[in-house]
Amino acid sequence: MATLIALLFAVTFEAHSPNYALEVTSGETAKIVLTDLQNHAVLVSEEVAWTGPSAEIARDFGDRHAVIRVYRSGNFVSASADIEQGEMLVDSIRAGCSLGAKRVHIPANGALRVGGNVQAPKLVDRVEPAYSAEARKARISGIVIVEARIDESGRVTDAMVVKPLPFGLSEAALDAVKQWRFEPGTLDGKPVPVVFNVTVNFKLDSGTAAAPSPY
């Protein structure tokens, strides 16, 4: 499990396998440390500048090759380390954390939250989100939660990501959800606009699946 230490605008998190530990400090730059846990040798200790949403380091040590990638999207930072020996992937580490920004919700503008006499809308037509090549390469999986405002006709009129994933998956989920159609939510049997959470599940082995869920 990643360990989070927030300091001003920097965040430090780490993850490890039985053989290696990966530590990343992300702020104005990204400091990356990869340690061999068998002999406690520091294999990589470098600071890289953010020139875009991602940065990468590739290094050789002995007969092994390490590729380390860091990525930031909004308030989420993630990192991966793949250790290769020849053509074989011998170890892989994934870590990520949120910067802990205050959560923001879509303005209700007359829409109701699901619960009580307010019934949830039902998904009737959806566009599948794309699994980005970069996310597949980094072997990123997990869920994106999108908060959506659904009007009386079942159209999504506003949406925002409240739980992100890196490497373009948040954007893919958001773009897809905006195209979905629902049977509208109801109050006492009458259609009403509602604010509703949708969970988009990205799985490497079986593409994507999505399920709406009440907030």
Secondary structure, DSSP 8 states (H G I E B T S, - for coil): ----EEETTEEEEEEE-SSEEEEEEESSEEEEEEEETTTTEEEEEEEEE-SSSEEEEEEEETTEEEEEEEEEETTEEEEEEEEEETTEEEEEEEEEEE----------TT-EESBTTEE--EEEE-------HHHHHTT--EEEEEEEEE-TTSBEEEEEEEE--TTTHHHHHHHHHTT-EEE--EETTEE--EEEEEEEEEETTTEEEEEEE--
